Amino acid sequence: MTKADLVELILKHEAFSGMSKRAANVMLDVVFDNLSKAIKKDKRFTFPGFGTFTVRKRSARTGRNPKTGVEIKIPAGKTVLFKPAPAFKDFL
């Protein structure tokens, strides 16, 4: 699913029937921008019934270039982990 597909689904919902495509796009941008800020600030974001996003640290490690086979050092970094809620897991 793409962002455009999600906008179309929002516009089909009866609560947003009068909303323009542009407004729906802006709404999605605001939601995801604030979600990103919340994850960065609090290191976690929970949406009941959907799941929890948390920041995880990755330690430095040695990897391998798949094309050449040469070992490379991958620096430490951060990533976001998603853990689905039990209701969402059961839905899948």
MOPAC internal coordinates of N, CA, C and O (Angstrom, degrees):
PM7 1SCF
backbone

  N    0.0000 0     0.00 0     0.00 0    0    0    0
  C    1.4461 1     0.00 0     0.00 0    1    0    0
  C    1.5204 1   108.39 1     0.00 0    2    1    0
  O    1.2310 1   121.01 1   -40.46 1    3    2    1
  N    1.3028 1   115.67 1   139.54 1    3    2    1
  C    1.4541 1   121.19 1   178.46 1    5    3    2
  C    1.5209 1   110.07 1  -105.60 1    6    5    3
  O    1.2310 1   120.92 1    -7.60 1    7    6    5
  N    1.3239 1   115.84 1   172.40 1    7    6    5
  C    1.4612 1   120.50 1   177.89 1    9    7    6
  C    1.5275 1   109.83 1   -60.93 1   10    9    7
  O    1.2310 1   120.26 1   139.73 1   11   10    9
  N    1.3326 1   117.10 1   -40.27 1   11   10    9
  C    1.4651 1   120.98 1   179.38 1   13   11   10
  C    1.5295 1   111.01 1   -62.18 1   14   13   11
  O    1.2310 1   120.32 1   140.72 1   15   14   13
  N    1.3245 1   116.99 1   -39.28 1   15   14   13
  C    1.4670 1   120.81 1   176.75 1   17   15   14
  C    1.5257 1   111.03 1   -63.09 1   18   17   15
  O    1.2310 1   120.89 1   138.29 1   19   18   17
  N    1.3226 1   115.91 1   -41.71 1   19   18   17
  C    1.4671 1   120.70 1   179.43 1   21   19   18
  C    1.5271 1   110.86 1   -65.38 1   22   21   19
  O    1.2310 1   120.23 1   139.70 1   23   22   21
  N    1.3146 1   117.17 1   -40.30 1   23   22   21
  C    1.4708 1   121.04 1   177.07 1   25   23   22
  C    1.5270 1   109.57 1   -60.61 1   26   25   23
  O    1.2310 1   120.15 1   135.78 1   27   26   25
  N    1.3214 1   117.31 1   -44.22 1   27   26   25
  C    1.4646 1   120.90 1   179.08 1   29   27   26
  C    1.5320 1   111.54 1   -61.03 1   30   29   27
  O    1.2310 1   120.35 1   138.87 1   31   30   29
  N    1.3308 1   116.93 1   -41.13 1   31   30   29
  C    1.4711 1   120.40 1   178.32 1   33   31   30
  C    1.5213 1   111.36 1   -64.97 1   34   33   31
  O    1.2310 1   120.41 1   141.77 1   35   34   33
  N    1.3190 1   116.81 1   -38.23 1   35   34   33
  C    1.4724 1   120.75 1   177.84 1   37   35   34
  C    1.5209 1   109.42 1   -63.09 1   38   37   35
  O    1.2310 1   120.59 1   134.60 1   39   38   37
  N    1.3225 1   116.48 1   -45.40 1   39   38   37
  C    1.4683 1   120.51 1  -177.56 1   41   39   38
  C    1.5286 1   112.47 1   -66.89 1   42   41   39
  O    1.2310 1   119.74 1   154.90 1   43   42   41
  N    1.3286 1   118.09 1   -25.10 1   43   42   41
  C    1.4674 1   121.39 1   177.78 1   45   43   42
  C    1.5246 1   112.39 1   -76.72 1   46   45   43
  O    1.2310 1   120.32 1   160.83 1   47   46   45
  N    1.3462 1   117.00 1   -19.17 1   47   46   45
  C    1.4648 1   120.60 1  -179.50 1   49   47   46
  C    1.5195 1   108.83 1   -71.05 1   50   49   47
  O    1.2310 1   120.39 1   -41.55 1   51   50   49
  N    1.3220 1   116.86 1   138.45 1   51   50   49
  C    1.4671 1   121.32 1  -175.76 1   53   51   50
  C    1.5246 1   113.75 1   -60.61 1   54   53   51
  O    1.2310 1   119.75 1   149.84 1   55   54   53
  N    1.3163 1   118.09 1   -30.16 1   55   54   53
  C    1.4668 1   120.94 1  -179.32 1   57   55   54
  C    1.5242 1   111.96 1   -69.14 1   58   57   55
  O    1.2310 1   120.09 1   158.76 1   59   58   57
  N    1.3373 1   117.43 1   -21.24 1   59   58   57
  C    1.4619 1   121.33 1  -177.04 1   61   59   58
  C    1.5251 1   112.32 1  -118.61 1   62   61   59
  O    1.2310 1   120.16 1  -157.15 1   63   62   61
  N    1.3309 1   117.30 1    22.85 1   63   62   61
  C    1.4650 1   120.60 1  -173.97 1   65   63   62
  C    1.5228 1   113.47 1   -61.42 1   66   65   63
  O    1.2310 1   119.48 1   150.52 1   67   66   65
  N    1.3184 1   118.60 1   -29.48 1   67   66   65
  C    1.4638 1   121.02 1  -179.03 1   69   67   66
  C    1.5158 1   113.78 1   -92.26 1   70   69   67
  O    1.2310 1   120.17 1   179.75 1   71   70   69
  N    1.3003 1   117.27 1    -0.25 1   71   70   69
  C    1.4649 1   121.54 1  -176.22 1   73   71   70
  C    1.5327 1   110.71 1   -78.16 1   74   73   71
  O    1.2310 1   121.07 1   -37.92 1   75   74   73
  N    1.3231 1   115.56 1   142.08 1   75   74   73
  C    1.4654 1   119.70 1   177.05 1   77   75   74
  C    1.5258 1   109.95 1   -80.97 1   78   77   75
  O    1.2310 1   121.12 1   -17.78 1   79   78   77
  N    1.3356 1   115.47 1   162.22 1   79   78   77
  C    1.4625 1   120.17 1   177.47 1   81   79   78
  C    1.5200 1   110.53 1   -61.63 1   82   81   79
  O    1.2310 1   120.96 1   139.36 1   83   82   81
  N    1.3052 1   115.76 1   -40.64 1   83   82   81
  C    1.4617 1   120.91 1  -179.35 1   85   83   82
  C    1.5307 1   110.92 1   -61.69 1   86   85   83
  O    1.2310 1   120.46 1   136.53 1   87   86   85
  N    1.3339 1   116.73 1   -43.47 1   87   86   85
  C    1.4658 1   121.04 1   179.53 1   89   87   86
  C    1.5276 1   110.64 1   -65.01 1   90   89   87
  O    1.2310 1   120.26 1   140.58 1   91   90   89
  N    1.3257 1   117.11 1   -39.42 1   91   90   89
  C    1.4702 1   120.84 1   178.41 1   93   91   90
  C    1.5228 1   110.50 1   -65.31 1   94   93   91
  O    1.2310 1   120.22 1   140.32 1   95   94   93
  N    1.3284 1   117.19 1   -39.68 1   95   94   93
  C    1.4621 1   121.67 1   176.51 1   97   95   94
  C    1.5206 1   111.23 1   -61.64 1   98   97   95
  O    1.2310 1   120.94 1   134.49 1   99   98   97
  N    1.3325 1   115.80 1   -45.51 1   99   98   97
  C    1.4677 1   120.98 1   179.80 1  101   99   98
  C    1.5240 1   109.76 1   -63.79 1  102  101   99
  O    1.2310 1   120.45 1   138.52 1  103  102  101
  N    1.3409 1   116.75 1   -41.48 1  103  102  101
  C    1.4595 1   120.85 1   179.23 1  105  103  102
  C    1.5266 1   110.81 1   -60.11 1  106  105  103
  O    1.2310 1   120.13 1   134.26 1  107  106  105
  N    1.3285 1   117.36 1   -45.74 1  107  106  105
  C    1.4647 1   120.78 1   178.87 1  109  107  106
  C    1.5266 1   111.08 1   -63.28 1  110  109  107
  O    1.2310 1   120.32 1   138.49 1  111  110  109
  N    1.3272 1   117.00 1   -41.51 1  111  110  109
  C    1.4631 1   120.64 1   178.43 1  113  111  110
  C    1.5248 1   111.02 1   -60.25 1  114  113  111
  O    1.2310 1   120.56 1   136.48 1  115  114  113
  N    1.3356 1   116.53 1   -43.52 1  115  114  113
  C    1.4635 1   121.42 1   179.92 1  117  115  114
  C    1.5228 1   110.56 1   -64.52 1  118  117  115
  O    1.2310 1   120.27 1   136.31 1  119  118  117
  N    1.3359 1   117.09 1   -43.69 1  119  118  117
  C    1.4654 1   120.92 1  -179.85 1  121  119  118
  C    1.5257 1   110.83 1   -60.64 1  122  121  119
  O    1.2310 1   120.20 1   129.46 1  123  122  121
  N    1.3178 1   117.23 1   -50.54 1  123  122  121
  C    1.4651 1   119.80 1  -177.06 1  125  123  122
  C    1.5249 1   112.50 1   -71.62 1  126  125  123
  O    1.2310 1   120.04 1   149.04 1  127  126  125
  N    1.3276 1   117.54 1   -30.96 1  127  126  125
  C    1.4590 1   120.42 1   175.78 1  129  127  126
  C    1.5248 1   110.09 1   -64.70 1  130  129  127
  O    1.2310 1   120.51 1   134.66 1  131  130  129
  N    1.3324 1   116.63 1   -45.34 1  131  130  129
  C    1.4668 1   120.10 1   179.70 1  133  131  130
  C    1.5234 1   112.04 1   -70.26 1  134  133  131
  O    1.2310 1   120.05 1   146.56 1  135  134  133
  N    1.3219 1   117.51 1   -33.44 1  135  134  133
  C    1.4561 1   120.92 1   175.85 1  137  135  134
  C    1.5355 1   109.29 1   -62.87 1  138  137  135
  O    1.2310 1   120.30 1   135.57 1  139  138  137
  N    1.3202 1   117.02 1   -44.43 1  139  138  137
  C    1.4687 1   121.42 1   178.30 1  141  139  138
  C    1.5155 1   111.58 1   -61.67 1  142  141  139
  O    1.2310 1   120.66 1   136.64 1  143  142  141
  N    1.3316 1   116.34 1   -43.36 1  143  142  141
  C    1.4693 1   120.42 1   179.57 1  145  143  142
  C    1.5239 1   111.10 1   -64.16 1  146  145  143
  O    1.2310 1   120.37 1   139.90 1  147  146  145
  N    1.3284 1   116.90 1   -40.10 1  147  146  145
  C    1.4676 1   121.01 1   179.79 1  149  147  146
  C    1.5226 1   110.90 1   -65.17 1  150  149  147
  O    1.2310 1   120.44 1   138.67 1  151  150  149
  N    1.3315 1   116.77 1   -41.33 1  151  150  149
  C    1.4644 1   120.10 1   178.79 1  153  151  150
  C    1.5200 1   110.31 1   -65.07 1  154  153  151
  O    1.2310 1   120.40 1   139.38 1  155  154  153
  N    1.3260 1   116.83 1   -40.62 1  155  154  153
  C    1.4700 1   120.42 1   179.89 1  157  155  154
  C    1.5344 1   111.21 1   -66.50 1  158  157  155
  O    1.2310 1   120.58 1   137.31 1  159  158  157
  N    1.3240 1   116.49 1   -42.69 1  159  158  157
  C    1.4684 1   121.01 1  -176.31 1  161  159  158
  C    1.5275 1   112.19 1   -74.20 1  162  161  159
  O    1.2310 1   120.28 1   128.84 1  163  162  161
  N    1.3153 1   117.08 1   -51.16 1  163  162  161
  C    1.4644 1   121.70 1  -172.69 1  165  163  162
  C    1.5261 1   113.87 1   -96.03 1  166  165  163
  O    1.2310 1   120.20 1   173.67 1  167  166  165
  N    1.3188 1   117.23 1    -6.33 1  167  166  165
  C    1.4675 1   123.70 1  -178.71 1  169  167  166
  C    1.5260 1   112.83 1    66.50 1  170  169  167
  O    1.2310 1   120.25 1  -169.56 1  171  170  169
  N    1.3587 1   117.12 1    10.44 1  171  170  169
  C    1.4580 1   120.00 1   176.69 1  173  171  170
  C    1.5300 1   109.00 1  -166.31 1  174  173  171
  O    1.2310 1   121.25 1   -27.29 1  175  174  173
  N    1.3273 1   115.22 1   152.71 1  175  174  173
  C    1.4583 1   122.41 1   175.68 1  177  175  174
  C    1.5200 1   107.09 1  -144.99 1  178  177  175
  O    1.2310 1   120.45 1   -53.85 1  179  178  177
  N    1.3157 1   116.75 1   126.15 1  179  178  177
  C    1.4595 1   121.58 1  -178.61 1  181  179  178
  C    1.5197 1   109.90 1  -116.35 1  182  181  179
  O    1.2310 1   120.97 1   -48.88 1  183  182  181
  N    1.3226 1   115.75 1   131.12 1  183  182  181
  C    1.4570 1   122.36 1   174.46 1  185  183  182
  C    1.5260 1   106.03 1  -119.99 1  186  185  183
  O    1.2310 1   120.25 1   -73.95 1  187  186  185
  N    1.3499 1   117.12 1   106.05 1  187  186  185
  C    1.4667 1   120.33 1  -175.62 1  189  187  186
  C    1.5330 1   112.36 1   -54.44 1  190  189  187
  O    1.2310 1   121.36 1   -45.50 1  191  190  189
  N    1.3213 1   115.00 1   134.50 1  191  190  189
  C    1.4570 1   121.06 1   179.38 1  193  191  190
  C    1.5180 1   113.38 1    84.85 1  194  193  191
  O    1.2310 1   120.11 1   168.45 1  195  194  193
  N    1.3366 1   117.39 1   -11.55 1  195  194  193
  C    1.4640 1   121.26 1   179.82 1  197  195  194
  C    1.5152 1   111.56 1  -113.36 1  198  197  195
  O    1.2310 1   120.67 1   123.98 1  199  198  197
  N    1.3455 1   116.33 1   -56.02 1  199  198  197
  C    1.4520 1   118.87 1   178.70 1  201  199  198
  C    1.5132 1   113.14 1   157.79 1  202  201  199
  O    1.2310 1   121.31 1     7.18 1  203  202  201
  N    1.3356 1   115.09 1  -172.82 1  203  202  201
  C    1.4562 1   122.55 1  -176.79 1  205  203  202
  C    1.5222 1   109.99 1  -128.34 1  206  205  203
  O    1.2310 1   121.59 1   -47.28 1  207  206  205
  N    1.3276 1   114.57 1   132.72 1  207  206  205
  C    1.4558 1   121.89 1   174.19 1  209  207  206
  C    1.5225 1   107.22 1  -102.65 1  210  209  207
  O    1.2310 1   119.75 1   -50.30 1  211  210  209
  N    1.3319 1   118.08 1   129.70 1  211  210  209
  C    1.4611 1   121.49 1   177.67 1  213  211  210
  C    1.5224 1   109.58 1  -133.43 1  214  213  211
  O    1.2310 1   121.53 1   -28.75 1  215  214  213
  N    1.3367 1   114.67 1   151.25 1  215  214  213
  C    1.4603 1   120.71 1   176.91 1  217  215  214
  C    1.5194 1   107.96 1   -86.26 1  218  217  215
  O    1.2310 1   120.73 1   -47.25 1  219  218  217
  N    1.3195 1   116.21 1   132.75 1  219  218  217
  C    1.4644 1   121.89 1   178.05 1  221  219  218
  C    1.5168 1   108.81 1  -123.88 1  222  221  219
  O    1.2310 1   121.28 1   -37.49 1  223  222  221
  N    1.3401 1   115.16 1   142.51 1  223  222  221
  C    1.4578 1   120.45 1   175.78 1  225  223  222
  C    1.5185 1   108.28 1   -90.62 1  226  225  223
  O    1.2310 1   121.16 1   -40.01 1  227  226  225
  N    1.3172 1   115.39 1   139.99 1  227  226  225
  C    1.4610 1   121.34 1   173.99 1  229  227  226
  C    1.5134 1   107.75 1  -112.02 1  230  229  227
  O    1.2310 1   120.62 1   -49.28 1  231  230  229
  N    1.2885 1   116.43 1   130.72 1  231  230  229
  C    1.4663 1   119.86 1   179.69 1  233  231  230
  C    1.5302 1   109.53 1   -78.42 1  234  233  231
  O    1.2310 1   121.54 1   -19.08 1  235  234  233
  N    1.3198 1   114.66 1   160.92 1  235  234  233
  C    1.4659 1   119.77 1   176.45 1  237  235  234
  C    1.5242 1   108.45 1   -64.66 1  238  237  235
  O    1.2310 1   121.08 1   -32.83 1  239  238  237
  N    1.3030 1   115.54 1   147.17 1  239  238  237
  C    1.4621 1   119.23 1  -178.38 1  241  239  238
  C    1.5202 1   109.71 1  -153.29 1  242  241  239
  O    1.2310 1   121.86 1   -10.95 1  243  242  241
  N    1.3048 1   114.04 1   169.05 1  243  242  241
  C    1.4559 1   120.52 1   177.74 1  245  243  242
  C    1.5188 1   108.24 1  -100.03 1  246  245  243
  O    1.2310 1   120.94 1   -48.11 1  247  246  245
  N    1.3186 1   115.80 1   131.89 1  247  246  245
  C    1.4545 1   121.05 1   177.98 1  249  247  246
  C    1.5124 1   109.84 1  -121.88 1  250  249  247
  O    1.2310 1   121.53 1     5.41 1  251  250  249
  N    1.3056 1   114.68 1  -174.59 1  251  250  249
  C    1.4573 1   118.89 1  -179.42 1  253  251  250
  C    1.5268 1   108.65 1  -136.82 1  254  253  251
  O    1.2310 1   120.77 1   -46.92 1  255  254  253
  N    1.3168 1   116.14 1   133.08 1  255  254  253
  C    1.4594 1   121.48 1   175.26 1  257  255  254
  C    1.5304 1   106.98 1   -69.75 1  258  257  255
  O    1.2310 1   120.14 1   -63.42 1  259  258  257
  N    1.3422 1   117.34 1   116.58 1  259  258  257
  C    1.4623 1   119.13 1  -175.55 1  261  259  258
  C    1.5332 1   113.85 1   -65.81 1  262  261  259
  O    1.2310 1   120.78 1   155.76 1  263  262  261
  N    1.3184 1   116.12 1   -24.24 1  263  262  261
  C    1.4643 1   119.14 1  -178.38 1  265  263  262
  C    1.5277 1   111.87 1   -78.73 1  266  265  263
  O    1.2310 1   121.04 1   136.72 1  267  266  265
  N    1.3552 1   115.61 1   -43.28 1  267  266  265
  C    1.4683 1   119.35 1  -174.83 1  269  267  266
  C    1.5241 1   113.46 1  -105.16 1  270  269  267
  O    1.2310 1   120.36 1   160.40 1  271  270  269
  N    1.3345 1   116.91 1   -19.60 1  271  270  269
  C    1.4566 1   120.47 1  -177.74 1  273  271  270
  C    1.5209 1   113.70 1    82.03 1  274  273  271
  O    1.2310 1   119.79 1  -177.66 1  275  274  273
  N    1.3246 1   118.01 1     2.34 1  275  274  273
  C    1.4586 1   122.52 1  -179.13 1  277  275  274
  C    1.5221 1   109.37 1   -75.74 1  278  277  275
  O    1.2310 1   120.35 1   -43.89 1  279  278  277
  N    1.3368 1   116.94 1   136.11 1  279  278  277
  C    1.4633 1   120.98 1   176.62 1  281  279  278
  C    1.5210 1   109.48 1   -71.81 1  282  281  279
  O    1.2310 1   121.40 1   -39.54 1  283  282  281
  N    1.3456 1   114.93 1   140.46 1  283  282  281
  C    1.4606 1   120.75 1   177.16 1  285  283  282
  C    1.5154 1   108.53 1  -132.11 1  286  285  283
  O    1.2310 1   120.60 1   -24.85 1  287  286  285
  N    1.3344 1   116.46 1   155.15 1  287  286  285
  C    1.4604 1   121.17 1   176.54 1  289  287  286
  C    1.5203 1   108.17 1   -95.76 1  290  289  287
  O    1.2310 1   121.42 1   -54.00 1  291  290  289
  N    1.3222 1   114.89 1   126.00 1  291  290  289
  C    1.4544 1   121.45 1   178.14 1  293  291  290
  C    1.5235 1   106.72 1  -101.22 1  294  293  291
  O    1.2310 1   119.76 1   -58.44 1  295  294  293
  N    1.3427 1   118.07 1   121.56 1  295  294  293
  C    1.4625 1   120.40 1  -176.55 1  297  295  294
  C    1.5339 1   112.10 1   -71.04 1  298  297  295
  O    1.2310 1   121.19 1   -18.70 1  299  298  297
  N    1.3296 1   115.33 1   161.30 1  299  298  297
  C    1.4669 1   121.05 1   176.23 1  301  299  298
  C    1.5277 1   108.41 1   -64.51 1  302  301  299
  O    1.2310 1   120.64 1   -26.98 1  303  302  301
  N    1.3016 1   116.39 1   153.02 1  303  302  301
  C    1.4609 1   120.52 1  -179.58 1  305  303  302
  C    1.5160 1   111.14 1  -163.96 1  306  305  303
  O    1.2310 1   121.59 1     6.59 1  307  306  305
  N    1.3158 1   114.56 1  -173.41 1  307  306  305
  C    1.4632 1   121.22 1   178.94 1  309  307  306
  C    1.5209 1   108.71 1  -121.42 1  310  309  307
  O    1.2310 1   121.24 1   -27.88 1  311  310  309
  N    1.3251 1   115.24 1   152.12 1  311  310  309
  C    1.4553 1   121.52 1   176.01 1  313  311  310
  C    1.5280 1   108.33 1  -144.65 1  314  313  311
  O    1.2310 1   120.34 1   -11.16 1  315  314  313
  N    1.3050 1   116.96 1   168.84 1  315  314  313
  C    1.4602 1   121.77 1   178.91 1  317  315  314
  C    1.5241 1   108.31 1  -108.74 1  318  317  315
  O    1.2310 1   121.30 1   -50.24 1  319  318  317
  N    1.3180 1   115.12 1   129.76 1  319  318  317
  C    1.4580 1   122.22 1   178.35 1  321  319  318
  C    1.5240 1   108.24 1  -105.92 1  322  321  319
  O    1.2310 1   120.21 1   -43.02 1  323  322  321
  N    1.3220 1   117.21 1   136.98 1  323  322  321
  C    1.4579 1   121.67 1   175.98 1  325  323  322
  C    1.5117 1   109.18 1  -112.77 1  326  325  323
  O    1.2310 1   120.77 1   -52.45 1  327  326  325
  N    1.3271 1   116.14 1   127.55 1  327  326  325
  C    1.4580 1   121.39 1   175.75 1  329  327  326
  C    1.5263 1   107.12 1  -117.70 1  330  329  327
  O    1.2310 1   119.98 1   -66.10 1  331  330  329
  N    1.3347 1   117.63 1   113.90 1  331  330  329
  C    1.4611 1   119.59 1  -178.37 1  333  331  330
  C    1.5242 1   112.37 1   -69.08 1  334  333  331
  O    1.2310 1   121.46 1   -31.62 1  335  334  333
  N    1.3249 1   114.82 1   148.38 1  335  334  333
  C    1.4610 1   121.12 1   175.74 1  337  335  334
  C    1.5235 1   108.96 1   -70.33 1  338  337  335
  O    1.2310 1   119.87 1   -26.37 1  339  338  337
  N    1.3283 1   117.86 1   153.63 1  339  338  337
  C    1.4707 1   120.16 1  -179.94 1  341  339  338
  C    1.5315 1   113.50 1   -54.41 1  342  341  339
  O    1.2310 1   120.11 1   140.35 1  343  342  341
  N    1.3310 1   117.40 1   -39.65 1  343  342  341
  C    1.4666 1   120.03 1  -179.90 1  345  343  342
  C    1.5270 1   111.00 1   -64.37 1  346  345  343
  O    1.2310 1   120.39 1   141.09 1  347  346  345
  N    1.3200 1   116.85 1   -38.91 1  347  346  345
  C    1.4585 1   121.21 1   178.99 1  349  347  346
  C    1.5337 1   110.61 1   -69.21 1  350  349  347
  O    1.2310 1   120.78 1   139.60 1  351  350  349
  N    1.3364 1   116.11 1   -40.40 1  351  350  349
  C    1.4640 1   120.67 1   177.23 1  353  351  350
  C    1.5287 1   111.24 1   -60.89 1  354  353  351
  O    1.2310 1   120.77 1   136.91 1  355  354  353
  N    1.3265 1   116.13 1   -43.09 1  355  354  353
  C    1.4642 1   120.73 1   179.70 1  357  355  354
  C    1.5374 1   110.98 1   -65.42 1  358  357  355
  O    1.2310 1   120.76 1   146.13 1  359  358  357
  N    1.3263 1   116.15 1   -33.87 1  359  358  357
  C    1.4653 1   121.36 1   178.87 1  361  359  358
  C    1.5243 1   110.79 1   -64.73 1  362  361  359
  O    1.2310 1   120.57 1   144.79 1  363  362  361
  N    1.3342 1   116.51 1   -35.21 1  363  362  361
  C    1.4607 1   120.32 1  -178.96 1  365  363  362
  C    1.5054 1   109.46 1   -70.91 1  366  365  363
  O    1.2310 1   120.10 1   180.00 1  367  366  365

